[in-house]
Amino acid sequence: MKWILLVTALAAANSVSAQEADTVEDYSMYGEAELAGGAKRFCTSKVFDLSPNKLISVGYDFQSGYQADLGAVGNVAPQGIHNQNNYGLRIAANAPVISKTNVLLNLGATYWENFYSFGNGAAHPLAQSLQAYGLRTMGINFTLFKPFNEVNFLIVNGSADLNGNYSFENFQSLNTAKISATAIYGWKKHARLQYGFGLARTYRIGELNYLPVFLYNYTFPSRKWGVEALFPARANLRRTYNSRTLAFFGYELEGNSYLIRNRGNEFATGFNNLELRRSELRIRLTFERSIKDFLWFSLQAGLRYNMRFNVDDKEFFRGFGDQPYLFENTLTNALYVNFSVNLVSP
């Protein structure tokens, strides 16, 4: 099955002439916009020594055991259940389809899965559903980089994701897709610094919200250290050992909203289109190294800090109010590891 998923993801990428998604892109991925004769000069999309763009990424994510305290739903009382682990495959592919001095366009596709091991004693309907069907995310995305001159630029990113407890035999309808988008206006001050401000429509906090964002990429004069950040989504301190070996310390806010259908009648009648609001902060160390030429290995390890794992009855925009959830859940924190093999751009 995993090989079938890999082939599917690669085929999807190829069909759009084309990684991690969720999503807001890593803006270091685009090639330099070179001058063409005496044409107008435009700033490039990169600063020195940014981590390489991953054209194809195949990885595996694993979380250690933790306690899940699940809230009351219907006639089911609150329950505390130990989850032995979470695990799942992660595949992403992207490629530039337009690469000119005055515009760069990238298209991509992603597939993520997350399976849960609560054991045979799980009696709560949410635990039963997660153990039986897991969670999946499958989506497409684009990023547009538009330079206006030698300093100013605009970045626009959008994605559409199908999130839920569906399978390929019991597929999810397209009208449940979660749409995310980001727009950033920025300045490239010199070859080691770029920054920008913008607004994001995002599900990273587990439910739809609109947040200000700040892009900041900086390489220190020694070129041994640097910062790669898109607040509040992620931030990393980068250590460059050489052109083939990089290390990072930082965090990423990861999350989405998942349609939970009552596939096996785990829930009471009437609970057929629930939304699981999942959000977690990942504090991690990352090591990346070239295996051979453009084939790279990435190893990531750290702490998964639970931010939100609550359930709403159907999808709606909660805004900034305090409307109660259908039921609330608490997960203790867990250690996690993620490793991947990546084909990067030259």
TIMI-479808 format. One record per residue: x, y, z negated of N, C-alpha, C, O in turn; chain. Coordinates in pm, whole numbers. Example, Ala and Ser with C-alpha at 12.3 -4.5 7.8 and 13.67 -1.06 7.14 Angstrom:
% residues 2
- 1319;-569;-780;1230;-450;-780;1320;-330;-780;1424;-332;-846;A
- 1285;-225;-708;1367;-106;-714;1290;3;-787;1341;114;-804;A
//
This chain:
% residues 346
- 82;-120;0;0;0;0;86;126;0;57;222;71;A
- 193;125;-81;278;245;-88;344;274;45;360;390;83;A
- 384;168;118;443;192;250;339;247;345;371;329;431;A
- 212;203;332;106;257;416;87;405;389;70;485;481;A
- 90;443;259;78;584;223;191;666;279;171;778;325;A
- 313;611;274;429;682;328;413;708;475;437;819;522;A
- 374;606;550;356;621;695;246;722;723;257;803;815;A
- 136;717;642;26;811;660;71;955;642;35;1042;721;A
- 150;979;538;197;1115;512;288;1165;623;277;1280;666;A
- 379;1079;669;470;1121;776;394;1147;904;427;1240;978;A
- 293;1067;931;213;1088;1052;137;1219;1043;124;1290;1143;A
- 85;1251;924;13;1377;908;105;1495;932;66;1593;995;A
- 227;1484;882;322;1593;902;354;1610;1049;364;1722;1099;A
- 370;1500;1119;404;1506;1261;289;1562;1342;311;1633;1440;A
- 164;1532;1302;49;1576;1380;31;1726;1375;-35;1782;1463;A
- 85;1793;1277;79;1939;1270;210;2001;1312;238;2118;1284;A
- 291;1920;1381;424;1966;1423;512;1990;1303;613;2060;1307;A
- 469;1931;1197;548;1958;1081;653;1849;1070;734;1850;978;A
- 680;1946;0;682;1933;-8;578;1990;-90;469;2040;-61;A
- 656;1963;-235;563;1973;-340;463;2080;-310;495;2185;-254;A
- 346;2052;-348;242;2133;-310;165;2199;-412;223;2305;-437;A
- 92;2190;-462;6;2235;-535;-18;2356;-531;8;2423;-631;A
- -104;2451;-357;16;2474;-430;86;2592;-372;57;2634;-260;A
- 179;2649;-450;258;2764;-409;393;2715;-361;459;2638;-430;A
- 433;2758;-245;553;2706;-183;682;2758;-247;682;2859;-317;A
- 792;2685;-221;927;2733;-250;971;2817;-130;991;2763;-21;A
- 985;2947;-150;1007;3037;-38;1149;3034;16;1182;3107;110;A
- 1234;2951;-43;1369;2938;11;1372;2848;133;1478;2828;193;A
- 1257;2793;172;1257;2688;272;1275;2738;416;1300;2657;506;A
- 1264;2864;438;1261;2908;576;1396;2951;627;1476;3008;553;A
- 1423;2923;754;1552;2951;813;1579;3100;828;1488;3182;822;A
- 1704;3132;848;1743;3272;863;1685;3331;991;1686;3267;1095;A
- 1636;3454;982;1585;3524;1099;1699;3605;1160;1729;3716;1114;A
- 1762;3551;1260;1881;3613;1316;1844;3728;1410;1732;3734;1461;A
- 1939;3818;1432;1920;3927;1526;1921;3876;1668;1991;3780;1701;A
- 1844;3938;1752;1839;3903;1893;1877;4026;1974;1794;4113;1999;A
- 2003;4032;2015;2050;4145;2094;2035;4275;2018;2078;4286;1903;A
- 1976;4374;2082;1956;4504;2019;1818;4519;1959;1773;4631;1937;A
- 1750;4409;1933;1614;4414;1881;1612;4471;1741;1716;4484;1675;A
- 1492;4505;1696;1474;4559;1561;1526;4459;1458;1507;4339;1473;A
- 1591;4510;1354;1648;4424;1252;1543;4389;1148;1466;4474;1103;A
- 1540;4260;1109;1446;4211;1007;1523;4141;897;1628;4080;921;A
- 1471;4151;775;1532;4077;664;1505;3928;682;1406;3887;742;A
- 1595;3847;628;1577;3703;630;1499;3659;507;1476;3738;415;A
- 1458;3534;506;1371;3483;400;1448;3422;284;1386;3377;187;A
- 1582;3419;289;1660;3351;188;1766;3442;128;1806;3541;189;A
- 1809;3406;9;1929;3465;-49;2034;3355;-59;2003;3237;-43;A
- 2156;3393;-86;2266;3296;-91;2236;3183;-191;2189;3207;-302;A
- 2266;3060;-148;2276;2943;-236;2145;2894;-294;2147;2820;-393;A
- 2031;2933;-238;1905;2875;-285;1903;2725;-258;1968;2676;-165;A
- 1829;2652;-339;1819;2507;-320;1762;2476;-182;1679;2551;-132;A
- 1807;2367;-120;1767;2338;18;1620;2303;31;1560;2247;-61;A
- 1563;2337;144;1425;2305;174;1408;2154;196;1486;2094;270;A
- 1308;2094;134;1280;1951;150;1179;1933;263;1061;1965;248;A
- 1226;1879;376;1138;1854;489;1049;1733;465;930;1736;495;A
- 1106;1626;410;1032;1506;372;1078;1465;234;1198;1459;208;A
- 983;1437;145;1016;1398;8;931;1277;-31;809;1279;-17;A
- 997;1172;-81;928;1053;-130;976;1030;-273;1094;1005;-295;A
- 884;1039;-370;925;1032;-510;830;950;-595;726;903;-549;A
- 871;934;-721;793;857;-818;796;932;-950;902;979;-994;A
- 679;944;-1014;665;1019;-1138;618;925;-1249;524;848;-1229;A
- 683;933;-1367;649;844;-1479;646;923;-1609;738;999;-1639;A
- 538;904;-1689;527;964;-1821;523;855;-1926;461;750;-1906;A
- 590;878;-2039;587;783;-2150;452;787;-2222;367;870;-2189;A
- 433;698;-2321;306;688;-2391;273;810;-2476;362;885;-2516;A
- 143;828;-2503;97;939;-2583;-44;908;-2636;-109;815;-2590;A
- -88;987;-2733;-221;973;-2791;-319;1063;-2718;-290;1180;-2694;A
- -436;1009;-2683;-542;1086;-2618;-664;1088;-2710;-723;983;-2737;A
- -703;1206;-2758;-823;1222;-2839;-932;1278;-2748;-929;1394;-2710;A
- -1029;1192;-2714;-1131;1223;-2616;-1261;1262;-2685;-1302;1198;-2782;A
- -1325;1367;-2635;-1442;1423;-2701;-1569;1346;-2675;-1574;1257;-2590;A
- -1674;1381;-2750;-1805;1316;-2738;-1870;1353;-2606;-1866;1469;-2564;A
- -1931;1254;-2539;-2004;1277;-2415;-2126;1186;-2413;-2113;1065;-2432;A
- -2244;1244;-2392;-2366;1165;-2397;-2385;1105;-2534;-2382;1175;-2635;A
- -2403;973;-2537;-2419;901;-2664;-2288;842;-2715;-2288;769;-2813;A
- -2177;875;-2649;-2047;821;-2688;-1980;916;-2785;-1967;1036;-2758;A
- -1936;864;-2899;-1871;944;-3001;-1727;974;-2962;-1672;905;-2876;A
- -1664;1076;-3023;-1522;1104;-2997;-1437;981;-3029;-1465;906;-3122;A
- -1331;963;-2949;-1244;847;-2967;-1099;885;-2949;-1065;968;-2865;A
- -1013;824;-3030;-870;838;-3014;-814;712;-2952;-833;602;-3005;A
- -743;726;-2838;-693;612;-2762;-546;635;-2729;-506;747;-2695;A
- -466;530;-2739;-325;540;-2700;-311;506;-2552;-353;399;-2508;A
- -250;598;-2478;-219;570;-2337;-74;524;-2327;16;594;-2372;A
- -52;407;-2268;81;347;-2264;174;424;-2171;292;441;-2203;A
- 124;470;-2058;206;547;-1963;120;599;-1850;7;554;-1830;A
- 174;695;-1776;120;743;-1650;227;721;-1543;346;728;-1572;A
- 184;695;-1420;282;675;-1314;214;699;-1179;92;690;-1168;A
- 295;728;-1078;237;746;-946;337;792;-842;441;849;-874;A
- 304;766;-719;384;804;-604;357;949;-566;244;997;-581;A
- 460;1019;-518;445;1155;-470;516;1169;-335;636;1143;-324;A
- 442;1209;-233;496;1223;-98;462;1362;-45;350;1410;-64;A
- 557;1425;20;533;1556;80;614;1569;208;723;1513;220;A
- 561;1642;303;632;1668;428;596;1807;477;481;1850;464;A
- 692;1878;533;663;2009;593;768;2040;698;878;1984;698;A
- 734;2130;787;826;2169;893;782;2303;951;663;2335;951;A
- 877;2383;1002;840;2509;1066;778;2483;1204;828;2401;1280;A
- 671;2554;1234;609;2545;1366;633;2673;1446;626;2671;1569;A
- 661;2783;1378;702;2908;1444;823;2960;1370;819;2975;1248;A
- 931;2987;1439;1052;3038;1376;1111;3146;1468;1192;3118;1556;A
- 1069;3270;1444;1114;3384;1522;1174;3489;1428;1162;3478;1306;A
- 1237;3589;1487;1298;3693;1404;1194;3770;1325;1224;3819;1216;A
- 1072;3782;1378;971;3866;1313;858;3787;1249;765;3848;1196;A
- 861;3653;1251;759;3574;1185;806;3430;1171;868;3374;1262;A
- 777;3370;1056;807;3230;1030;682;3164;973;621;3216;879;A
- 645;3050;1030;526;2978;985;561;2833;958;622;2766;1042;A
- 522;2785;840;549;2647;800;417;2576;771;327;2634;711;A
- 406;2450;815;290;2367;786;334;2244;710;445;2194;731;A
- 249;2194;620;287;2079;540;169;1994;499;53;2033;515;A
- 200;1876;445;100;1783;393;154;1715;269;275;1692;259;A
- 65;1683;172;108;1621;47;15;1506;10;-102;1504;48;A
- 71;1411;-67;-9;1306;-130;50;1276;-266;168;1241;-277;A
- -31;1289;-372;10;1258;-509;-91;1161;-568;-210;1165;-534;A
- -43;1074;-658;-133;986;-731;-88;977;-876;30;995;-907;A
- -183;950;-965;-155;941;-1108;-242;831;-1168;-364;845;-1173;A
- -180;723;-1214;-252;611;-1273;-230;607;-1424;-125;648;-1472;A
- -329;557;-1497;-330;558;-1643;-341;416;-1696;-409;332;-1638;A
- -272;388;-1809;-272;255;-1871;-319;267;-2016;-237;281;-2107;A
- -450;262;-2036;-506;272;-2171;-518;136;-2240;-539;132;-2361;A
- -505;27;-2168;-521;-104;-2228;-664;-152;-2223;-754;-77;-2185;A
- -686;-277;-2261;-818;-338;-2249;-917;-287;-2352;-1038;-308;-2337;A
- -869;-219;-2456;-959;-173;-2562;-1023;-39;-2536;-1096;11;-2622;A
- -998;23;-2420;-1051;156;-2392;-1204;150;-2380;-1257;78;-2295;A
- -1274;226;-2466;-1420;225;-2464;-1479;358;-2417;-1597;364;-2381;A
- -1400;464;-2418;-1451;595;-2376;-1468;596;-2224;-1381;545;-2153;A
- -1577;653;-2172;-1601;649;-2027;-1491;718;-1945;-1460;672;-1835;A
- -1433;827;-1997;-1327;893;-1921;-1204;804;-1913;-1143;793;-1806;A
- -1167;740;-2024;-1053;648;-2022;-1078;531;-1929;-987;490;-1857;A
- -1198;477;-1928;-1232;366;-1840;-1221;407;-1693;-1169;333;-1611;A
- -1271;526;-1663;-1266;574;-1524;-1122;598;-1478;-1084;558;-1368;A
- -1042;665;-1564;-904;695;-1527;-823;567;-1510;-740;557;-1419;A
- -847;468;-1596;-772;343;-1585;-813;264;-1461;-729;201;-1398;A
- -941;267;-1426;-989;190;-1312;-951;253;-1178;-919;182;-1083;A
- -956;386;-1171;-942;451;-1040;-826;550;-1032;-784;583;-921;A
- -774;598;-1145;-667;696;-1142;-712;828;-1083;-832;853;-1067;A
- -615;914;-1051;-641;1043;-988;-554;1055;-863;-440;1009;-860;A
- -611;1117;-760;-535;1138;-637;-550;1282;-591;-652;1347;-614;A
- -445;1331;-525;-446;1460;-458;-391;1441;-317;-282;1386;-299;A
- -466;1487;-220;-420;1482;-81;-456;1614;-15;-572;1656;-21;A
- -359;1679;49;-390;1810;103;-297;1855;213;-198;1789;245;A
- -331;1968;270;-251;2034;372;-224;2177;324;-299;2231;243;A
- -116;2238;375;-81;2373;332;-5;2445;441;45;2384;536;A
- 4;2576;427;84;2658;518;149;2770;439;101;2809;333;A
- 260;2821;491;323;2941;437;370;3028;553;438;2981;644;A
- 334;3154;546;373;3253;647;468;3353;584;436;3414;481;A
- 585;3371;645;680;3476;605;686;3580;715;724;3549;828;A
- 648;3704;682;643;3811;780;732;3927;733;692;4003;645;A
- 852;3941;792;936;4057;759;890;4181;838;850;4170;954;A
- 895;4297;774;856;4421;840;977;4502;887;970;4576;985;A
- 1088;4485;815;1211;4557;847;1325;4486;776;1314;4366;747;A
- 1434;4554;748;1549;4491;684;1531;4469;535;1612;4402;472;A
- 1425;4525;477;1407;4517;332;1274;4454;293;1272;4367;206;A
- 1165;4493;354;1031;4455;309;977;4333;384;1007;4312;502;A
- 899;4255;312;840;4135;372;709;4100;303;680;4149;194;A
- 631;4015;368;506;3963;315;509;3811;323;549;3755;425;A
- 467;3745;216;452;3600;213;307;3566;185;250;3617;88;A
- 247;3483;267;110;3436;248;112;3283;249;165;3221;341;A
- 55;3225;145;50;3080;132;-94;3035;108;-169;3101;37;A
- -131;2923;167;-264;2866;143;-260;2715;144;-176;2656;212;A
- -351;2653;70;-360;2507;68;-503;2463;46;-583;2536;-13;A
- -535;2344;94;-665;2281;72;-638;2139;26;-574;2061;96;A
- -689;2104;-94;-660;1975;-155;-788;1901;-192;-883;1960;-242;A
- -788;1771;-166;-892;1683;-216;-840;1617;-343;-745;1539;-337;A
- -901;1647;-457;-857;1595;-586;-970;1515;-649;-1084;1560;-653;A
- -938;1396;-698;-1043;1321;-766;-1007;1176;-790;-892;1136;-773;A
- -1108;1098;-831;-1089;955;-857;-1134;871;-738;-1180;758;-754;A
- -1119;927;-617;-1158;856;-496;-1052;752;-457;-941;753;-510;A
- -1086;667;-365;-992;574;-302;-1009;589;-152;-1097;662;-106;A
- -927;521;-75;-938;529;71;-1058;450;122;-1103;471;235;A
- -1111;359;40;-1233;288;75;-1357;367;32;-1465;348;87;A
- -1341;457;-67;-1451;538;-120;-1406;683;-117;-1374;742;-220;A
- -1404;741;4;-1337;868;25;-1421;985;-25;-1543;973;-41;A
- -1354;1098;-51;-1417;1218;-102;-1452;1310;14;-1375;1324;109;A
- -1569;1375;6;-1613;1462;115;-1531;1590;118;-1480;1634;15;A
- -1519;1648;235;-1435;1765;255;-1490;1889;186;-1414;1982;157;A
- -1623;1893;158;-1679;2013;95;-1642;2025;-52;-1681;2122;-118;A
- -1566;1927;-106;-1517;1937;-244;-1371;1983;-250;-1312;1983;-358;A
- -1313;2021;-137;-1172;2062;-133;-1149;2186;-219;-1231;2278;-222;A
- -1035;2186;-289;-995;2299;-372;-902;2389;-289;-799;2343;-239;A
- -941;2515;-274;-867;2610;-191;-782;2700;-280;-834;2768;-369;A
- -652;2701;-256;-560;2789;-329;-491;2882;-229;-474;2847;-113;A
- -453;3000;-275;-388;3097;-186;-304;3194;-268;-334;3222;-384;A
- -198;3244;-206;-110;3343;-269;-65;3444;-164;-36;3406;-50;A
- -59;3569;-202;-4;3674;-115;95;3756;-197;64;3799;-308;A
- 216;3776;-142;322;3847;-213;385;3950;-119;421;3919;-6;A
- 397;4074;-168;472;4178;-95;606;4194;-167;611;4215;-288;A
- 716;4185;-88;846;4182;-153;951;4269;-90;931;4330;16;A
- 1066;4273;-160;1182;4350;-119;1304;4259;-122;1325;4187;-219;A
- 1384;4262;-17;1514;4196;-18;1620;4306;-27;1650;4373;72;A
- 1676;4323;-148;1767;4434;-172;1904;4410;-112;1969;4502;-62;A
- 1950;4283;-117;2075;4245;-53;2077;4094;-40;1976;4028;-70;A
- 2189;4036;4;2194;3894;38;2184;3803;-84;2172;3681;-68;A
- 2188;3860;-206;2177;3778;-327;2052;3806;-408;2033;3746;-514;A
- 1965;3896;-363;1849;3934;-443;1727;3960;-356;1733;4034;-258;A
- 1616;3897;-394;1486;3931;-339;1382;3919;-452;1394;3834;-540;A
- 1281;4005;-447;1175;3998;-546;1046;4050;-483;1049;4118;-380;A
- 934;4018;-546;807;4062;-492;695;4046;-593;709;3975;-692;A
- 583;4112;-566;465;4108;-652;344;4068;-568;335;4102;-450;A
- 252;3994;-632;136;3952;-557;24;3899;-645;23;3919;-766;A
- -69;3832;-581;-187;3778;-648;-210;3636;-598;-193;3608;-479;A
- -250;3546;-689;-273;3407;-655;-413;3364;-695;-461;3396;-804;A
- -477;3291;-608;-598;3213;-640;-547;3072;-666;-499;3006;-574;A
- -557;3024;-791;-485;2903;-827;-564;2813;-920;-651;2858;-995;A
- -532;2684;-914;-587;2584;-1006;-478;2530;-1099;-500;2429;-1166;A
- -364;2594;-1105;-254;2541;-1188;-289;2538;-1336;-232;2458;-1410;A
- -381;2621;-1381;-422;2615;-1521;-538;2518;-1540;-600;2516;-1647;A
- -568;2437;-1439;-669;2333;-1449;-804;2373;-1394;-884;2286;-1359;A
- -831;2501;-1385;-957;2551;-1332;-928;2675;-1249;-823;2738;-1265;A
- -1019;2710;-1162;-997;2823;-1073;-979;2953;-1151;-1057;2985;-1240;A
- -873;3025;-1115;-851;3156;-1174;-768;3240;-1078;-711;3189;-981;A
- -763;3370;-1106;-688;3466;-1024;-582;3529;-1112;-614;3589;-1215;A
- -455;3516;-1072;-345;3558;-1157;-245;3643;-1079;-223;3618;-961;A
- -183;3742;-1143;-72;3814;-1080;51;3724;-1075;70;3641;-1164;A
- 133;3738;-973;254;3657;-959;374;3748;-933;360;3858;-880;A
- 492;3698;-972;617;3772;-955;722;3678;-898;758;3579;-962;A
- 770;3707;-780;875;3631;-714;1010;3693;-747;1028;3814;-736;A
- 1108;3608;-787;1241;3659;-818;1344;3552;-786;1350;3448;-852;A
- 1426;3578;-685;1538;3491;-648;1666;3574;-653;1679;3675;-585;A
- 1762;3527;-735;1886;3604;-753;2004;3509;-767;1998;3411;-841;A
- 2111;3539;-696;2237;3466;-710;2342;3560;-766;2363;3669;-712;A
- 2409;3519;-874;2510;3603;-938;2631;3619;-845;2653;3536;-757;A
- 2710;3726;-865;2825;3751;-776;2921;3634;-766;2980;3613;-660;A
- 2940;3558;-874;3031;3442;-869;2977;3331;-780;3052;3245;-735;A
- 2846;3333;-754;2774;3232;-676;2776;3094;-741;2747;2994;-675;A
- 2808;3087;-869;2799;2962;-943;2664;2948;-1013;2619;2837;-1041;A
- 2599;3061;-1041;2472;3062;-1112;2369;3141;-1033;2402;3228;-952;A
- 2242;3108;-1058;2135;3181;-992;2002;3156;-1060;1990;3068;-1146;A
- 1902;3233;-1021;1766;3219;-1072;1672;3201;-955;1679;3274;-856;A
- 1583;3101;-965;1478;3079;-867;1346;3076;-942;1322;2984;-1020;A
- 1261;3176;-922;1141;3187;-1004;1023;3240;-924;1037;3325;-837;A
- 907;3188;-958;779;3240;-912;685;3236;-1033;609;3141;-1051;A
- 692;3341;-1115;612;3347;-1238;464;3367;-1204;433;3440;-1110;A
- 372;3303;-1278;396;3213;-1392;409;3066;-1352;415;2980;-1440;A
- 412;3036;-1223;408;2896;-1181;534;2819;-1220;525;2705;-1265;A
- 652;2881;-1204;776;2810;-1234;891;2908;-1244;884;3020;-1195;A
- 999;2862;-1308;1123;2938;-1317;1237;2842;-1344;1222;2749;-1423;A
- 1350;2862;-1278;1466;2775;-1294;1594;2856;-1296;1612;2949;-1217;A
- 1685;2820;-1388;1822;2868;-1385;1904;2765;-1308;1905;2647;-1344;A
- 1970;2807;-1203;2042;2716;-1113;2192;2722;-1137;2250;2830;-1151;A
- 2256;2605;-1140;2402;2594;-1146;2449;2527;-1018;2412;2413;-991;A
- 2531;2597;-941;2583;2543;-817;2726;2494;-841;2816;2574;-866;A
- 2745;2363;-832;2879;2306;-848;2955;2310;-716;3073;2342;-712;A
- 2886;2277;-609;2938;2290;-472;2819;2282;-378;2705;2275;-424;A
- 2843;2282;-251;2734;2284;-154;2653;2155;-154;2545;2150;-93;A
- 2702;2050;-220;2633;1921;-221;2578;1883;-358;2515;1779;-371;A
- 2600;1965;-461;2560;1929;-597;2502;2051;-669;2568;2154;-681;A
- 2377;2038;-719;2308;2145;-788;2246;2090;-917;2211;1972;-925;A
- 2231;2177;-1017;2159;2143;-1140;2070;2261;-1178;2102;2376;-1149;A
- 1956;2230;-1244;1860;2333;-1280;1808;2308;-1422;1799;2194;-1467;A
- 1773;2416;-1490;1699;2407;-1615;1585;2507;-1608;1606;2625;-1578;A
- 1462;2459;-1636;1349;2550;-1628;1218;2480;-1657;1213;2381;-1730;A
- 1112;2534;-1600;979;2479;-1624;895;2491;-1498;927;2567;-1407;A
- 785;2415;-1496;683;2431;-1393;547;2409;-1455;528;2316;-1533;A
- 452;2494;-1420;314;2478;-1461;243;2400;-1352;232;2445;-1238;A
- 196;2280;-1388;138;2189;-1290;-6;2156;-1329;-32;2122;-1444;A
- -98;2165;-1236;-235;2134;-1270;-329;2147;-1153;-293;2199;-1047;A
- -452;2098;-1174;-556;2107;-1073;-688;2066;-1136;-693;2026;-1252;A
- -795;2077;-1060;-927;2032;-1103;-967;1912;-1017;-955;1917;-895;A
- -1013;1805;-1082;-1038;1678;-1015;-1185;1639;-1026;-1243;1641;-1135;A
- -1244;1605;-912;-1381;1554;-911;-1384;1412;-965;-1319;1322;-910;A
- -1460;1390;-1074;-1473;1258;-1135;-1613;1206;-1107;-1710;1251;-1168;A
- -1623;1113;-1014;-1751;1052;-983;-1775;930;-1071;-1681;866;-1118;A
- -1901;901;-1093;-1940;791;-1180;-1939;661;-1099;-2043;597;-1079;A
- -1820;623;-1053;-1808;514;-956;-1851;379;-1011;-1916;302;-941;A
- -1816;350;-1137;-1849;221;-1196;-1950;230;-1307;-1958;142;-1392;A
- -2029;339;-1308;-2129;364;-1412;-2066;369;-1551;-2125;324;-1650;A
- -1944;425;-1557;-1881;443;-1687;-1954;550;-1769;-1964;539;-1891;A
- -2005;653;-1701;-2074;762;-1768;-2224;739;-1767;-2276;656;-1691;A
- -2293;814;-1851;-2439;805;-1855;-2498;859;-1725;-2432;932;-1651;A
- -2623;823;-1699;-2693;871;-1580;-2697;1024;-1580;-2725;1087;-1681;A
- -2669;1081;-1466;-2667;1226;-1452;-2529;1286;-1450;-2512;1399;-1405;A
- -2429;1212;-1499;-2290;1259;-1496;-2219;1198;-1376;-2144;1101;-1390;A
- -2243;1255;-1258;-2188;1195;-1137;-2088;1284;-1067;-2018;1237;-977;A
- -2080;1410;-1104;-1989;1503;-1038;-1919;1588;-1143;-1931;1711;-1143;A
- -1847;1523;-1233;-1774;1593;-1336;-1643;1649;-1280;-1593;1601;-1179;A
- -1589;1751;-1347;-1461;1811;-1308;-1364;1800;-1424;-1387;1858;-1530;A
- -1255;1727;-1404;-1149;1716;-1504;-1051;1831;-1483;-987;1840;-1379;A
- -1040;1918;-1583;-953;2035;-1574;-816;1999;-1636;-797;2010;-1757;A
- -725;1957;-1551;-594;1909;-1598;-487;2016;-1573;-475;2068;-1462;A
- -409;2048;-1679;-298;2142;-1666;-191;2105;-1767;-222;2073;-1882;A
- -65;2109;-1724;46;2074;-1813;168;2158;-1778;190;2195;-1663;A
- 248;2186;-1882;373;2258;-1866;487;2157;-1870;498;2082;-1966;A
- 569;2155;-1768;680;2062;-1759;811;2138;-1780;851;2218;-1696;A
- 875;2112;-1893;1005;2172;-1925;1111;2068;-1892;1109;1958;-1948;A
- 1205;2102;-1801;1287;1993;-1748;1428;2035;-1708;1458;2153;-1687;A
- 1512;1934;-1700;1643;1941;-1637;1635;1869;-1504;1573;1763;-1494;A
- 1698;1925;-1402;1696;1862;-1269;1837;1856;-1214;1915;1951;-1226;A
- 1870;1742;-1155;2000;1724;-1090;1974;1682;-945;1899;1587;-920;A
- 2036;1752;-851;2020;1720;-709;2156;1708;-643;2246;1789;-667;A
- 2169;1606;-561;2297;1584;-494;2275;1521;-356;2185;1440;-337;A
- 2358;1561;-262;2354;1502;-129;2409;1360;-132;2521;1338;-180;A
- 2333;1265;-80;2380;1127;-68;2466;1114;56;2577;1060;52;A
- 2414;1165;165;2488;1167;292;2424;1270;383;2304;1263;411;A
- 2504;1364;428;2457;1468;519;2333;1537;461;2342;1602;357;A
- 2218;1523;529;2097;1594;488;2004;1508;404;1890;1547;379;A
- 2050;1393;359;1972;1307;270;2014;1334;126;2130;1312;89;A
- 1920;1382;44;1949;1423;-94;1870;1338;-193;1762;1288;-162;A
- 1927;1324;-313;1861;1257;-424;1833;1360;-533;1917;1445;-561;A
- 1714;1353;-594;1677;1445;-700;1629;1366;-821;1546;1276;-808;A
- 1681;1400;-939;1640;1337;-1065;1598;1448;-1161;1672;1543;-1186;A
- 1476;1433;-1214;1418;1535;-1302;1370;1467;-1430;1304;1363;-1423;A
- 1401;1523;-1546;1358;1465;-1673;1330;1576;-1773;1396;1680;-1772;A
- 1229;1554;-1858;1197;1656;-1956;1073;1623;-2036;1038;1507;-2053;A
- 1006;1728;-2084;889;1716;-2171;765;1762;-2096;763;1869;-2035;A
- 661;1679;-2103;530;1719;-2051;446;1771;-2168;409;1696;-2258;A
- 418;1902;-2166;340;1966;-2272;198;1988;-2222;177;2059;-2124;A
- 101;1926;-2290;-37;1935;-2245;-95;2074;-2267;-87;2128;-2378;A
- -153;2132;-2163;-218;2262;-2172;-370;2247;-2174;-438;2314;-2253;A
- -423;2161;-2089;-568;2145;-2077;-599;2008;-2017;-533;1964;-1923;A
- -701;1941;-2073;-747;1813;-2018;-896;1798;-2049;-941;1693;-2095;A
- -971;1905;-2022;-1112;1910;-2057;-1200;1880;-1937;-1152;1876;-1823;A
- -1329;1858;-1962;-1422;1817;-1857;-1541;1911;-1852;-1603;1941;-1954;A
- -1573;1957;-1730;-1692;2037;-1703;-1796;1953;-1630;-1762;1855;-1563;A
- -1921;1992;-1642;-2027;1930;-1564;-2040;2007;-1434;-2099;2115;-1429;A
- -1984;1950;-1327;-1983;2010;-1193;-1881;2123;-1183;-1830;2172;-1284;A
- -1854;2164;-1060;-1757;2269;-1031;-1823;2405;-1037;-1932;2424;-984;A
- -1757;2501;-1102;-1801;2640;-1104;-1685;2726;-1150;-1587;2675;-1206;A
- -1695;2856;-1126;-1590;2949;-1166;-1616;2994;-1309;-1716;3060;-1337;A
- -1524;2957;-1399;-1541;2989;-1540;-1505;3134;-1571;-1552;3191;-1670;A
- -1421;3196;-1485;-1379;3333;-1510;-1296;3342;-1637;-1219;3252;-1668;A
- -1312;3451;-1709;-1236;3475;-1831;-1324;3464;-1956;-1286;3511;-2063;A
- -1441;3402;-1942;-1533;3387;-2055;-1498;3268;-2141;-1396;3202;-2121;A
- -1586;3240;-2239;-1564;3130;-2332;-1675;3026;-2322;-1713;2965;-2422;A
- -1726;3005;-2200;-1830;2905;-2180;-1779;2768;-2223;-1669;2729;-2183;A
- -1856;2694;-2303;-1807;2565;-2353;-1795;2460;-2242;-1869;2463;-2144;A
- -1700;2369;-2261;-1686;2255;-2172;-1792;2150;-2205;-1852;2152;-2313;A
- -1814;2059;-2111;-1902;1945;-2141;-1845;1865;-2257;-1917;1830;-2350;A
- -1714;1835;-2251;-1643;1782;-2367;-1495;1812;-2352;-1442;1821;-2242;A
- -1429;1827;-2468;-1288;1865;-2471;-1203;1748;-2518;-1246;1665;-2598;A
- -1079;1743;-2465;-987;1635;-2495;-851;1693;-2531;-815;1802;-2484;A
- -776;1622;-2612;-642;1665;-2652;-544;1551;-2627;-567;1437;-2668;A
- -434;1581;-2559;-328;1484;-2535;-203;1528;-2611;-166;1645;-2607;A
- -139;1435;-2681;-9;1468;-2739;94;1477;-2627;70;1428;-2517;A
- 207;1538;-2655;309;1559;-2553;384;1430;-2524;382;1336;-2604;A
- 449;1426;-2409;517;1303;-2366;643;1338;-2289;653;1445;-2229;A
- 739;1247;-2291;857;1260;-2206;821;1210;-2066;734;1125;-2050;A
- 890;1264;-1967;862;1220;-1831;990;1220;-1749;1087;1286;-1784;A
- 988;1145;-1642;1099;1141;-1547;1041;1138;-1406;937;1075;-1383;A
- 1107;1204;-1315;1064;1208;-1176;1188;1197;-1088;1284;1272;-1106;A
- 1187;1104;-995;1301;1095;-902;1248;1086;-761;1139;1035;-736;A
- 1329;1137;-667;1285;1139;-527;1405;1135;-435;1516;1171;-472;A
- 1380;1089;-314;1476;1095;-204;1421;1193;-102;1303;1187;-67;A
- 1506;1285;-54;1457;1396;27;1542;1417;151;1665;1412;146;A
- 1475;1441;260;1542;1487;382;1532;1639;382;1422;1693;387;A
- 1647;1708;377;1645;1854;365;1684;1918;498;1740;1853;586;A
- 1655;2045;509;1690;2119;631;1838;2149;633;1900;2157;527;A
- 1898;2167;751;2041;2198;761;2074;2330;692;2190;2372;691;A
//
